[in-house]
Amino acid sequence: MNLRFALLLSASLTPAFVFAQTAAPAPAPDPSIKQMVESISAKNLEEDIRKMVSFGTRHTLSDTKSKKRGIGAARNWVESEFRKYSKASGGRLKVEQDTFLVKPDGRRIDKPVIMANVMATLPGTDPTDTRVFIVSGHLDSRVTDVMNATADAPGANDDASGVALVMEMARVMSQKQYPCTLIFVAVQGEEQGLYGSTHLAKRAKKENWNLTGMLNNDIVGNSKGYDPEISDNKHIRIFSEGVPATETPDEAKVRRTLSSENDSPSRQLARYGKTACEQYVPDFGVLLEYRPDRFLRGGDHTPFNQQGFTAVRFTEVNENFNHQHQDLRTENNIQYGDLPEFVDYEYLRKNTGVNLATMASLALAPSSPENVGVLTAKLTNRTELKWDAPKVGERAAGYVVLMRETTSPVWQQRFPVATTTADLPHSKDNYIFGVAAVDAEGHESLPVIPKPVR
């Protein structure tokens, strides 16, 4: 047995009937993931953002023929950078522009337009591991008038920051191999109505992708908010839906019975990102936001949630609306517009690290256990759990049972086990449990919340 997992199994199962609402210690970091996080370059991120800004506007309805200006030139440049990464990876990274036609919608599309998502796919090495993970940012930009396709719209933070993050992840991660498939994508049409992400989510549904997690990055490079003026370069927010958009009546009944609205798959993905941050990005933290997105707003993860997929949004803590969706101008000594000088590139580097650590940890881990259940036949103050081994990819080396108080947003205790059952001296009345699969190197899957079984 691998030493790292053997050490996990030796962990104490000491009862803790009352404990502070602090997170359980994160697992020991993987040196290879740590090295990748440390390889992320703030210089590259800045250069990529400034290059995207140099195209003048990346409005979805802007020029597609010019080599120097407009969305077409920007798409082609991102594709060319992905191809450089592919060459450096020995051709493993597969690059394409996934084009699709959008007809006038009477709102923000006033003519037929061919859009394209620029995608770089890193196929998995295990033919039995069908899982897919996606990380995205949106390439298009806008000014005050959402239909103004000719004015300069630099979009440095919204959302060249997200695209630069995706590109840097593709550059670093394509140097290594993973059992499952990773997709790095710059989507188009977000500002006009989430068209690129909707197309990709529907494609994933139609083609029956085993899409296990989607990380959307939109507005992730600014650390200085305005109105009020609050600076925070030490946190990133992760938004996640509670009740899944595609919840069935039977699933709703179970959720109401267990009050498990904070334990949807997307919530588990958000918690996973928080743990990955604690493992790999020093002096930085994740703020879990129990909303699908910011107040009354949405993003490119939304169509994936609507198709029934697990998806979350990463975004900065304090948005500065003087630099978002604004015409370039100066009024009352305030400079408006989404310019590259307003991006904090070291902050963006750390956000990129959180995304990379999350995606790499998930990709290297086994699939989640299946049919996870809590036994209810006996009246007892103990909690008995059982589950089946993952059916996708390599078999797990072991499992970890996670536990937290019902009022805690984070997992507070971890119980490594070697079999597919666990009997814990903790009451299911007082705690929420989850079960994750672990490989021999200690990489953990997304946890699964048990359902009542007899």
C-alpha positions in Angstrom: 0.0 0.0 0.0 1.2 3.5 -0.8 2.7 5.3 2.2 0.6 8.4 1.8 -2.7 6.4 1.9 -1.4 4.2 4.7 -0.8 7.3 6.8 -4.4 8.4 6.0 -5.7 5.1 7.3 -3.7 5.4 10.5 -5.6 8.6 11.4 -7.5 8.6 14.7 -11.2 8.0 14.9 -11.5 9.8 18.2 -15.1 10.9 18.9 -15.7 14.7 18.8 -19.3 15.3 19.9 -18.8 19.1 20.1 -16.2 21.0 18.2 -15.6 24.4 16.8 -16.8 25.3 13.3 -13.3 25.1 11.7 -12.4 23.1 8.6 -10.7 19.8 8.9 -7.0 19.9 8.0 -6.5 19.6 4.3 -4.8 16.4 3.0 -1.1 16.6 2.3 -0.4 18.3 -1.0 0.7 16.4 -4.1 4.2 17.7 -5.1 3.3 17.5 -8.8 0.3 19.8 -8.3 2.3 22.1 -6.1 4.9 22.4 -8.9 2.2 23.3 -11.4 0.7 25.9 -9.2 4.2 27.4 -8.7 4.7 27.4 -12.5 1.8 29.9 -13.1 3.3 33.2 -14.3 1.8 36.6 -13.5 3.9 37.9 -16.4 2.2 35.6 -18.8 -1.2 36.5 -17.5 -0.5 40.2 -18.0 0.9 39.7 -21.5 -2.1 37.7 -22.5 -4.6 40.3 -21.2 -2.8 43.1 -22.9 -2.8 41.2 -26.1 -6.6 40.6 -25.9 -7.1 44.3 -25.1 -5.0 45.2 -28.2 -7.8 43.9 -30.5 -9.7 47.1 -29.6 -13.1 45.4 -29.1 -14.0 41.8 -28.7 -17.8 42.5 -28.9 -19.6 39.4 -30.1 -21.1 41.4 -33.1 -17.7 43.0 -34.0 -15.5 42.3 -37.0 -14.6 38.7 -37.8 -12.5 39.3 -40.9 -9.8 41.7 -39.7 -6.5 40.2 -38.4 -6.0 43.1 -36.0 -9.4 44.1 -34.6 -12.5 42.5 -33.4 -13.8 39.1 -32.0 -12.5 37.2 -35.0 -8.9 38.3 -34.6 -9.1 37.6 -30.8 -10.5 34.1 -31.4 -7.8 33.3 -33.9 -5.1 34.5 -31.5 -6.3 32.4 -28.6 -6.4 29.4 -31.0 -2.8 30.1 -32.1 -1.7 30.2 -28.4 -3.5 26.9 -27.7 -1.7 25.4 -30.7 1.7 26.5 -29.2 0.8 24.8 -26.0 -0.2 21.7 -28.0 3.1 21.6 -29.8 5.0 21.9 -26.5 2.9 19.0 -25.1 3.8 16.7 -28.0 0.5 17.2 -29.7 -1.7 15.9 -26.8 -3.7 19.1 -26.6 -6.4 19.1 -29.3 -7.4 22.6 -30.5 -10.5 23.7 -32.3 -13.0 26.6 -32.9 -16.4 25.1 -32.2 -18.6 27.3 -34.4 -22.4 27.7 -34.3 -25.0 30.1 -35.8 -27.1 32.3 -33.7 -30.2 33.9 -35.2 -31.6 37.4 -34.2 -33.3 37.2 -30.9 -35.0 40.6 -30.7 -32.8 41.5 -27.7 -29.0 41.5 -28.0 -28.6 39.8 -31.3 -29.8 42.0 -34.2 -28.5 39.9 -37.1 -27.5 36.3 -37.8 -24.0 35.8 -36.4 -21.6 32.9 -36.4 -20.0 32.5 -33.0 -17.2 30.2 -31.9 -15.9 28.8 -28.7 -12.1 28.3 -28.8 -11.4 25.0 -27.2 -8.3 23.0 -26.2 -9.0 19.5 -25.1 -6.5 17.3 -23.3 -7.8 13.7 -23.7 -7.5 11.3 -20.7 -5.0 8.4 -20.7 -7.4 5.9 -19.2 -10.0 4.7 -21.8 -12.3 3.5 -19.0 -12.3 7.0 -17.3 -15.0 8.9 -19.2 -15.0 11.9 -16.8 -14.7 15.4 -18.3 -13.8 18.6 -16.5 -14.1 22.1 -18.0 -12.6 25.4 -17.1 -13.9 28.5 -18.9 -13.7 32.3 -19.3 -15.6 34.4 -21.8 -13.7 36.1 -24.7 -16.2 38.8 -25.7 -16.3 42.3 -24.2 -18.7 45.3 -24.2 -19.1 49.0 -23.2 -22.1 50.8 -21.7 -24.3 50.1 -24.7 -24.4 46.4 -25.0 -25.2 46.7 -28.8 -22.2 49.0 -29.5 -19.9 46.7 -31.5 -17.5 49.3 -32.8 -16.3 51.3 -29.7 -13.1 50.3 -28.0 -14.1 47.7 -25.3 -10.9 46.6 -23.7 -12.5 44.1 -21.3 -9.3 43.5 -19.4 -10.9 42.2 -16.3 -14.3 41.3 -17.8 -13.3 38.8 -19.0 -9.8 38.8 -20.5 -8.8 37.9 -16.9 -10.8 34.7 -17.0 -9.6 33.8 -20.5 -5.9 34.4 -19.5 -6.5 32.2 -16.5 -7.8 29.4 -18.7 -4.9 29.9 -21.2 -2.2 29.7 -18.5 -3.8 26.6 -17.0 -3.8 25.0 -20.5 -0.1 25.9 -20.9 0.9 24.4 -17.6 -1.4 21.4 -17.3 -0.9 20.2 -20.9 2.7 19.2 -19.9 1.3 16.4 -17.7 -1.1 13.5 -18.3 -4.4 12.7 -16.5 -6.7 9.7 -16.6 -9.7 11.7 -17.6 -10.4 14.5 -20.2 -9.8 18.2 -19.5 -11.3 21.0 -21.6 -10.0 24.6 -21.6 -12.3 26.9 -23.3 -12.8 30.6 -24.2 -16.5 31.0 -24.9 -18.1 33.7 -26.9 -21.4 35.6 -26.5 -21.6 35.9 -22.7 -22.5 39.6 -22.7 -25.2 39.0 -25.4 -26.9 36.2 -23.4 -24.6 33.3 -22.5 -24.7 32.0 -26.0 -21.3 30.2 -26.1 -21.7 28.4 -22.8 -25.3 27.5 -23.6 -24.1 25.9 -26.9 -21.4 24.0 -25.1 -23.7 22.8 -22.3 -26.3 21.6 -24.8 -23.5 19.9 -26.8 -22.3 18.1 -23.6 -25.9 17.0 -22.9 -26.6 15.9 -26.4 -23.3 14.0 -26.7 -23.8 12.4 -23.2 -20.5 13.7 -21.8 -19.7 12.4 -18.3 -19.2 16.1 -17.3 -18.2 15.9 -13.7 -17.3 19.5 -12.9 -17.3 22.9 -14.7 -15.3 25.9 -13.3 -16.4 29.2 -14.7 -14.1 32.2 -14.2 -15.6 35.6 -14.9 -14.1 38.9 -13.5 -11.3 37.4 -11.5 -8.5 39.9 -11.7 -9.4 43.0 -9.6 -8.6 43.2 -6.0 -9.8 46.8 -5.4 -13.5 47.5 -5.1 -15.3 50.8 -5.3 -18.5 52.1 -3.6 -17.4 51.2 -1.0 -13.6 51.3 -1.5 -12.6 47.9 -0.2 -9.5 46.1 -1.2 -9.1 42.3 -0.8 -6.2 40.5 -2.6 -6.4 37.4 -0.3 -9.8 35.9 -1.3 -11.8 34.6 -4.2 -15.5 34.0 -4.2 -17.1 30.7 -5.4 -20.8 30.8 -6.1 -22.8 27.5 -6.3 -26.4 26.5 -6.7 -28.1 24.8 -3.7 -31.2 23.2 -5.2 -30.2 21.7 -8.6 -32.1 23.3 -11.5 -33.0 19.9 -12.8 -34.2 18.4 -9.5 -36.9 15.8 -9.8 -39.9 15.5 -7.5 -38.4 12.4 -5.9 -35.1 14.2 -5.4 -36.9 17.2 -3.9 -38.7 14.9 -1.4 -35.4 13.5 -0.2 -33.8 16.9 0.0 -36.7 18.2 2.1 -36.5 15.2 4.3 -32.8 15.6 4.9 -32.7 19.4 4.7 -29.7 18.9 2.3 -30.1 22.1 0.2 -26.5 23.0 1.1 -25.2 19.7 -0.2 -25.9 19.7 -3.9 -23.1 18.5 -6.2 -22.2 22.1 -7.0 -21.9 23.0 -3.3 -19.5 20.0 -3.0 -17.5 21.3 -5.9 -17.2 24.7 -4.2 -16.1 23.2 -0.9 -13.6 21.1 -2.9 -12.2 24.3 -4.4 -11.8 25.8 -0.9 -9.8 22.7 0.3 -7.6 22.8 -2.8 -6.9 26.5 -2.1 -5.8 25.6 1.5 -3.6 22.9 0.2 -1.8 24.7 -2.6 -2.2 28.5 -2.5 -0.5 30.0 0.6 -1.9 33.1 2.2 -5.1 33.0 0.2 -8.6 31.8 0.8 -12.0 30.9 -0.8 -15.2 32.5 0.3 -18.1 30.1 -0.2 -21.2 32.0 -1.5 -24.5 30.1 -1.1 -26.1 31.5 -4.2 -26.0 30.3 -7.9 -24.4 33.7 -8.7 -24.2 37.3 -7.6 -27.5 38.8 -6.6 -30.0 38.4 -9.5 -27.2 37.8 -11.9 -25.8 34.9 -13.9 -22.8 33.6 -15.8 -21.4 30.9 -18.1 -21.9 28.2 -15.4 -25.6 28.8 -15.4 -26.4 26.9 -18.6 -24.5 24.0 -17.3 -26.5 24.0 -14.1 -29.7 24.2 -16.2 -28.6 21.1 -18.1 -28.1 19.2 -14.9 -24.3 19.5 -14.6 -22.2 20.3 -11.6 -20.8 23.9 -12.2 -19.6 26.9 -10.1 -18.5 30.4 -10.7 -15.2 32.0 -9.5 -15.2 35.8 -9.2 -13.3 38.5 -7.3 -14.5 39.7 -3.9 -15.3 43.3 -4.6 -16.2 44.3 -8.2 -15.4 47.8 -9.4 -18.3 48.9 -11.6 -16.4 52.0 -12.8 -14.3 49.5 -14.7 -17.1 47.2 -15.9 -19.4 47.7 -18.8 -18.2 51.3 -19.2 -17.4 53.6 -22.1 -13.8 54.8 -21.9 -13.9 58.3 -20.4 -12.8 60.4 -17.5 -15.5 62.2 -15.4 -14.9 64.1 -12.1 -11.3 62.8 -12.0 -12.6 59.2 -12.2 -11.3 57.1 -15.0 -13.9 54.7 -16.4 -13.3 51.6 -18.5 -12.0 48.1 -18.2 -8.3 48.8 -18.7 -5.4 46.4 -18.1 -3.8 48.8 -15.6 -6.7 48.1 -13.2 -5.9 44.3 -13.1 -4.0 43.0 -10.1 -1.8 40.3 -11.8 -0.5 38.7 -8.7 -4.0 38.4 -7.4 -5.0 36.8 -10.7 -2.0 34.4 -10.4 -3.4 33.1 -7.1 -6.9 32.7 -8.5 -5.4 30.7 -11.4 -3.6 28.6 -8.8 -6.9 27.8 -7.0 -8.5 26.7 -10.3 -5.5 24.6 -11.3 -5.3 22.9 -8.0 -9.0 22.1 -8.0 -9.0 20.8 -11.5 -5.8 18.8 -11.2 -6.8 17.2 -7.9 -10.2 16.2 -9.3 -8.6 14.8 -12.5 -6.1 12.7 -10.7 -8.6 11.4 -8.2 -10.8 8.4 -8.7 -14.5 8.8 -9.5 -16.9 9.3 -6.7 -18.3 6.3 -4.8 -21.7 5.1 -5.9 -25.0 4.2 -4.1 -23.8 5.9 -0.9 -26.3 5.2 1.9 -26.9 5.7 5.6 -28.5 2.7 7.3 -31.7 3.5 9.1 -33.0 0.1 10.2 -31.8 0.5 13.8 -32.6 3.2 16.4 -29.0 4.2 17.4 -26.8 7.2 18.2 -24.2 5.7 15.8 -24.0 6.3 12.1 -23.6 3.3 9.8 -22.7 4.0 6.1 -22.2 1.8 3.1 -21.4 2.4 -0.6 -20.2 0.8 -3.8 -16.8 1.3 -5.4 -16.7 3.7 -8.3 -17.5 2.1 -11.6 -15.6 4.6 -13.8 -11.9 4.5 -14.2 -9.4 2.8 -11.9 -10.6 1.4 -8.6 -10.2 3.4 -5.5 -7.5 2.5 -3.0 -9.7 3.6 -0.1 -12.2 6.1 1.1 -12.7 9.1 3.4 -15.8 9.8 5.4 -16.3 13.5 5.9 -18.4 15.0 8.7 -19.6 18.4 9.8 -22.2 19.9 12.1 -25.5 20.8 10.3 -24.7 24.5 10.7 -21.2 24.3 9.4 -20.4 25.3 5.8 -17.2 23.2 5.7 -16.2 19.6 6.5 -14.8 19.5 10.0 -13.6 15.9 10.5 -12.2 13.2 8.2 -12.3 9.4 8.8 -10.2 7.3 6.4 -11.5 3.8 5.8 -10.2 0.9 3.7 -13.5 -0.8 3.0 -16.9 0.2 1.6 -18.6 0.5 5.0 -18.1 2.7 8.0 -19.6 2.6 11.6 -19.0 5.9 13.4 -19.7 6.9 17.0 -21.4 10.1 15.9 -25.1 10.6 15.5 -26.7 11.2 12.1 -29.1 13.5 14.1 -26.3 16.0 14.7 -24.0 15.7 11.7 -23.9 15.7 7.9 -21.7 13.0 6.3 -20.1 12.6 2.9 -18.0 9.9 1.3 -15.2 10.4 -1.1 -13.0 7.9 -2.9 -9.2 8.2 -2.6 -6.4 6.8 -4.8 -3.1 5.4 -3.6 -1.5 8.9 -3.8 -4.2 10.5 -1.6 -6.2 12.3 -4.3 -9.8 12.6 -3.3 -13.0 12.5 -5.4 -15.9 14.8 -4.9 -17.8 13.6 -1.9 -21.3 12.1 -2.1 -24.0 12.7 0.5 -25.6 9.4 1.7 -29.3 8.7 1.2 -31.4 6.8 3.7 -31.4 3.0 3.1 -32.7 0.0 5.1 
